[in-house]
């Protein structure tokens, strides 16, 4: 009894559920365990393909080994063939979740991109609930099928396709009545598509835009509860008006020439505004801050983040940031709660200003200590030079005295 295979005795439905938590490559490998497991994987409604599972260390790290090109080509061939075989061998014709991830696709050519389009079309016919496509082909162009935006079964979509140039999403129709989560990355998004999207997704609650080119002037949605705009570029000011919004995160890039205007944020619970700066652009970022924060009067929790500064003296930037934040927050009366790296501070605006003053004093004290330390080092060097010169003079006088004594003896 001690050697009995209790797991294999479980019902198919339980085994299928267990395998659904594994990457598809690992699930397929279970067919080698015994006859009992031979075809179980083919009924799993979850498909999870990741190019990293087929690439060697040299390929996945982008290494420049002697056989790098041939190894990469072989990995791509195995990856494409495996997906084709799995999709053709499945026993069930329904997919609950489909995930396709591919980084370092150096040899992913136009022919491979056509495979991706075919896979997506095939999966969409099986009415998936979750669709996730994250690809970075170095060559070729992975085009997004329009039928993605008319698949009524979809509840979650993640599309991040980093092509050689950003694809402009422009489906004729958007009817995603059950969609609640949408994540788009590396696309060109125009006003026409955004209007179709927000009208065609009446249940949309979470929207994330990552590294997109935004040619829009506003984002307005009655159902949205979470909005994340991370690393997107746009040349015109964008007005965000979402009364139902509860969480907001926006990363403002230093290279942008336009910012955001927030209106009708009465339900906002938490907001995170990130200022990504590069040396030479700090003034542009700081000049936009008052207008951005002015629309967040009702927020209960506010995170303000400055990162990526390449300035020569980071302490000067910190002092400037804290000083301007204190002025802006005092002017607009923003936030009853501010989260900082020392924890959460609950209290009134005066306590918030006191906190910012403490930060300002802290950075100023550090700068004063550094300057004092530099002065002390300079004085020590001067003293050392003085002592050395005195010693040299003493040695010269001793030599002169010795010379005089020797002359008298002679």
VOGU-3710 file (C-alpha; in Angstrom, 3 decimals, decimal comma):
1> xxxxxxxxxx> 0,000/0,000/0,000  2,924/2,340/0,642  3,780/2,337/-3,087  0,226/3,029/-4,271  -0,258/5,923/-6,704  -3,072/7,773/-4,960  -2,857/10,840/-7,199  -3,493/8,841/-10,376  -6,663/7,474/-8,795  -8,185/10,941/-8,596
11> xxxxxxxxxx> -11,027/11,879/-10,910  -10,149/13,476/-14,255  -11,732/16,773/-13,264  -9,382/17,071/-10,273  -6,294/16,156/-12,299  -7,273/18,680/-14,959  -7,619/21,367/-12,328  -4,169/20,516/-10,929  -2,549/20,694/-14,376  -4,233/24,026/-15,093
21> xxxxxxxxxx> -1,838/25,659/-12,602  1,222/24,505/-14,592  2,754/26,020/-17,728  1,474/24,095/-20,737  4,919/22,637/-21,469  5,046/21,084/-17,979  1,454/19,867/-18,239  2,218/18,079/-21,523  5,214/16,339/-19,937  2,895/14,491/-17,536
31> xxxxxxxxxx> 1,846/12,260/-20,443  5,068/10,289/-19,826  4,140/9,327/-16,268  1,832/6,423/-17,155  -1,055/5,423/-19,398  -3,406/7,054/-16,911  -1,798/10,444/-17,569  -1,305/10,085/-21,315  -4,223/12,233/-22,453  -5,175/14,209/-19,346
41> xxxxxxxxxx> -3,244/17,328/-20,424  -5,269/17,523/-23,658  -8,394/18,432/-21,676  -6,865/21,287/-19,680  -8,744/24,532/-20,528  -5,733/26,720/-19,704  -2,985/27,325/-22,277  0,180/29,036/-21,066  3,036/29,348/-23,591  6,273/31,134/-22,709
51> xxxxxxxxxx> 9,279/31,362/-25,037  11,569/31,382/-21,982  10,683/27,702/-21,431  12,239/26,857/-24,806  15,302/29,093/-24,794  18,734/28,314/-23,408  20,538/30,610/-20,987  22,590/32,072/-23,852  19,468/32,928/-25,847  17,332/34,239/-22,987
61> xxxxxxxxxx> 20,127/36,527/-21,794  20,924/37,798/-25,265  24,430/36,361/-24,947  26,967/36,563/-27,749  28,075/32,926/-27,795  29,607/31,252/-30,827  26,390/29,413/-31,821  23,978/32,115/-30,647  22,237/32,594/-34,009  21,708/28,877/-34,638
71> xxxxxxxxxx> 20,553/28,254/-31,057  18,077/31,115/-31,261  16,665/29,879/-34,571  16,250/26,372/-33,158  14,463/27,695/-30,066  12,040/29,658/-32,231  11,349/26,610/-34,383  10,619/24,426/-31,338  8,425/27,122/-29,785  6,248/27,509/-32,888
81> xxxxxxxxxx> 6,010/23,759/-33,514  5,047/23,012/-29,901  2,171/25,508/-29,953  0,911/24,139/-33,280  0,949/20,554/-31,969  -0,785/21,431/-28,690  -3,561/23,391/-30,385  -4,143/20,540/-32,839  -4,097/17,774/-30,190  -6,509/19,132/-27,610
91> xxxxxxxxxx> -9,605/17,060/-26,804  -11,793/19,942/-25,688  -12,726/22,855/-27,887  -13,013/25,435/-25,167  -10,293/27,599/-23,626  -10,703/29,448/-20,351  -7,339/31,267/-20,328  -4,784/31,732/-23,097  -1,368/33,274/-22,453  1,410/33,790/-24,997
101> xxxxxxxxxx> 4,662/35,368/-23,784  7,747/35,873/-25,912  10,793/38,015/-25,176  14,165/38,041/-26,976  12,434/36,997/-30,226  15,483/37,901/-32,309  14,661/35,400/-35,056  10,904/35,920/-34,937  10,340/36,707/-38,620  7,244/37,742/-40,575
111> xxxxxxxxxx> 6,267/34,098/-41,054  6,264/33,545/-37,294  4,113/36,652/-36,854  1,528/35,088/-39,158  1,505/32,042/-36,865  0,658/34,292/-33,916  -2,281/35,808/-35,770  -3,541/32,324/-36,654  -3,195/31,099/-33,051  -5,167/34,052/-31,714
121> xxxxxxxxxx> -7,963/33,511/-34,228  -8,144/29,815/-33,368  -8,288/30,478/-29,625  -10,912/33,212/-29,951  -13,241/30,741/-31,663  -13,091/28,700/-28,445  -14,513/31,623/-26,435  -11,779/32,276/-23,854  -12,439/34,259/-20,709  -8,866/35,608/-20,361
131> xxxxxxxxxx> -6,501/36,523/-23,211  -2,900/37,618/-22,585  -0,431/38,335/-25,418  3,014/39,756/-24,533  5,480/39,658/-27,434  8,650/41,511/-28,404  9,600/40,481/-31,953  12,772/42,112/-33,221  11,708/41,758/-36,846  8,324/41,452/-38,469
141> xxxxxxxxxx> 4,998/42,839/-37,341  2,491/41,045/-35,121  -0,877/42,433/-36,182  -3,729/42,338/-33,696  -6,842/40,650/-35,143  -9,931/42,850/-34,993  -11,979/39,896/-33,771  -10,354/40,317/-30,339  -12,573/43,351/-29,831  -15,762/41,485/-30,721
151> xxxxxxxxxx> -15,244/38,325/-28,638  -18,144/38,538/-26,193  -16,723/35,899/-23,812  -13,616/37,912/-22,877  -13,480/39,316/-19,356  -9,761/40,176/-19,203  -7,427/41,262/-22,015  -3,714/42,007/-21,885  -2,080/43,037/-25,160  1,540/44,168/-25,056
161> xxxxxxxxxx> 3,135/43,768/-28,474  6,384/45,650/-28,987  6,728/45,730/-32,774  9,366/47,559/-34,794  6,865/50,416/-34,937  3,716/50,858/-32,838  0,564/49,417/-34,311  -2,422/51,745/-34,492  -5,423/49,903/-33,087  -8,447/50,652/-35,245
171> xxxxxxxxxx> -11,081/47,884/-35,178  -14,307/48,570/-37,019  -16,379/47,560/-34,012  -15,820/47,087/-30,268  -18,380/44,926/-28,444  -16,819/43,549/-25,276  -19,860/43,505/-23,042  -18,283/41,358/-20,298  -14,799/42,882/-20,292  -13,728/44,164/-16,853
181> xxxxxxxxxx> -9,909/44,424/-17,212  -7,925/45,805/-20,148  -4,147/46,265/-20,421  -2,665/47,725/-23,615  1,056/48,236/-24,243  3,194/49,643/-27,080  0,246/50,685/-29,281  -0,764/53,916/-30,962  -4,138/54,890/-29,544  -6,201/57,489/-31,338
191> xxxxxxxxxx> -9,323/59,305/-30,203  -11,626/57,302/-32,473  -10,469/53,990/-31,003  -10,674/55,279/-27,426  -14,263/56,409/-27,982  -15,219/53,019/-29,446  -13,454/51,228/-26,608  -15,127/53,057/-23,749  -18,555/52,844/-25,379  -18,168/49,181/-26,336
201> xxxxxxxxxx> -17,001/48,061/-22,871  -19,867/48,982/-20,513  -18,489/46,764/-17,709  -14,868/47,960/-17,873  -13,471/48,570/-14,374  -9,676/48,488/-14,804  -7,735/50,146/-17,626  -3,932/50,218/-17,930  -1,991/51,877/-20,740  1,727/51,101/-20,879
211> xxxxxxxxxx> 4,278/52,789/-23,184  1,580/53,814/-25,654  1,479/56,764/-28,032  -1,695/58,615/-27,090  -3,383/60,818/-29,684  -6,367/61,584/-27,492  -7,649/64,619/-25,627  -9,796/62,993/-22,946  -10,619/59,815/-21,026  -14,204/59,680/-19,807
221> xxxxxxxxxx> -15,899/56,525/-18,561  -18,765/55,936/-16,165  -17,796/52,435/-14,984  -14,012/52,742/-14,578  -12,654/52,179/-11,048  -8,905/51,879/-11,711  -6,781/53,783/-14,234  -3,013/53,369/-14,763  -1,103/55,387/-17,376  2,541/54,343/-17,290
231> xxxxxxxxxx> 5,268/55,671/-19,567  2,915/56,902/-22,298  3,772/59,733/-24,681  1,391/62,435/-25,884  1,761/65,920/-27,311  -1,582/67,353/-26,180  -3,047/67,769/-22,724  -5,339/64,910/-21,666  -8,420/65,539/-19,554  -9,372/62,645/-17,270
241> xxxxxxxxxx> -12,970/62,797/-16,062  -14,109/59,614/-14,294  -16,501/60,155/-11,356  -16,450/56,446/-10,419  -12,621/56,206/-10,303  -11,203/54,872/-7,019  -7,523/54,319/-7,920  -5,303/56,408/-10,180  -1,636/56,028/-11,116  0,069/58,264/-13,655
251> xxxxxxxxxx> 3,742/58,372/-14,595  4,699/61,689/-16,150  7,747/61,377/-18,384  10,277/64,205/-18,539  10,287/64,225/-22,353  6,571/65,040/-22,560  5,442/68,534/-23,435  1,884/68,122/-22,118  0,386/66,779/-18,916  -2,996/65,815/-17,499
261> xxxxxxxxxx> -6,022/67,605/-16,106  -8,118/65,666/-13,598  -11,799/66,500/-13,175  -14,802/64,902/-11,458  -12,752/62,667/-9,151  -15,262/62,584/-6,291  -14,860/58,815/-5,641  -11,052/58,762/-5,719  -9,576/56,899/-2,742  -5,903/56,624/-3,700
271> xxxxxxxxxx> -3,720/58,324/-6,296  -0,067/57,882/-7,223  1,648/60,542/-9,329  5,143/59,568/-10,502  7,545/62,153/-11,893  10,160/60,423/-14,036  12,971/62,925/-14,562  16,144/63,138/-16,579  18,850/65,718/-15,877  17,911/68,928/-17,634
281> xxxxxxxxxx> 14,144/68,302/-17,594  13,425/68,835/-13,891  12,093/72,356/-14,462  9,551/71,095/-17,010  8,312/68,465/-14,560  8,072/70,833/-11,604  6,197/73,446/-13,612  3,415/70,929/-14,365  3,000/69,693/-10,813  0,595/72,330/-9,436
291> xxxxxxxxxx> -1,891/71,855/-12,283  -1,789/68,075/-11,987  -2,292/67,982/-8,238  -5,006/70,637/-8,298  -7,532/68,113/-9,631  -7,001/65,676/-6,751  -8,632/67,656/-3,967  -10,892/64,815/-2,808  -8,290/62,036/-2,738  -7,835/60,279/0,595
301> xxxxxxxxxx> -4,365/58,805/-0,041  -1,755/60,439/-2,223  1,636/59,032/-3,252  4,078/61,396/-4,938  7,138/59,715/-6,414  10,244/61,181/-8,034  12,618/58,698/-9,627  15,136/58,283/-12,400  16,834/61,645/-11,907  20,224/61,878/-13,540
311> xxxxxxxxxx> 21,118/65,189/-11,999  24,651/65,846/-10,803  23,557/66,605/-7,264  20,533/64,525/-6,211  20,280/66,273/-2,839  19,566/69,598/-4,578  16,732/67,951/-6,531  15,268/66,465/-3,356  15,331/69,860/-1,639  13,706/71,494/-4,653
321> xxxxxxxxxx> 11,008/68,819/-4,865  10,116/68,928/-1,170  10,126/72,716/-1,088  7,796/72,977/-4,088  5,514/70,226/-2,807  5,089/72,087/0,461  4,128/75,216/-1,453  1,731/73,417/-3,817  0,023/71,360/-1,114  -0,439/74,468/1,006
331> xxxxxxxxxx> -1,960/76,320/-1,926  -4,487/73,673/-2,922  -5,069/71,996/0,451  -4,497/68,542/-0,966  -4,611/65,258/0,925  -5,432/64,223/4,430  -3,086/61,248/4,089  0,330/61,051/2,501  2,333/57,833/2,264  6,078/58,243/2,434
341> xxxxxxxxxx> 9,055/55,951/2,872  8,779/56,339/6,650  5,232/54,977/6,776  1,769/56,484/6,785  1,136/59,888/8,274  -2,440/60,582/9,319  -3,467/64,092/10,135  -4,278/67,570/8,959  -2,660/69,782/6,365  -0,527/71,474/9,020
351> xxxxxxxxxx> 0,913/68,093/10,025  1,592/67,361/6,375  3,443/70,633/5,967  5,400/69,865/9,129  6,393/66,510/7,653  7,607/68,159/4,456  9,513/70,755/6,476  11,238/67,919/8,327  12,297/66,409/5,017  13,561/69,750/3,784
361> xxxxxxxxxx> 15,544/70,354/6,967  16,921/66,825/6,776  18,300/67,275/3,268  19,646/70,731/4,096  21,430/69,374/7,174  23,019/66,639/5,074  24,243/69,216/2,591  25,652/71,405/5,387  27,437/68,401/6,889  28,961/67,545/3,528
371> xxxxxxxxxx> 30,138/71,136/3,032  31,549/71,273/6,575  33,290/67,964/6,027  34,843/69,275/2,821  36,064/72,412/4,614  37,555/70,352/7,453  39,397/68,165/4,988  40,765/71,282/3,296  41,958/72,732/6,629  43,597/69,429/7,577
381> xxxxxxxxxx> 45,458/69,396/4,286  46,633/72,977/4,907  47,794/72,029/8,425  49,638/69,007/7,071  51,345/71,178/4,480  52,302/73,690/7,216  53,749/71,000/9,437  55,717/69,524/6,572  57,167/72,943/5,677  58,111/73,578/9,349
391> xxxxxxxxxx> 59,854/70,220/9,503  61,727/71,025/6,316  62,837/74,397/7,732  63,976/72,693/10,966  65,999/70,170/9,032  67,614/72,945/7,004  68,561/74,879/10,186  70,065/71,730/11,737  72,094/71,162/8,601  73,340/74,764/8,743
401> xxxxxxxxxx> 74,317/74,414/12,435  76,166/71,182/11,719  78,006/72,896/8,901  79,032/75,814/11,126  80,252/73,462/13,908  82,346/71,439/11,500  83,903/74,649/10,146  84,885/75,831/13,651  86,485/72,446/14,485  88,560/72,643/11,329
//
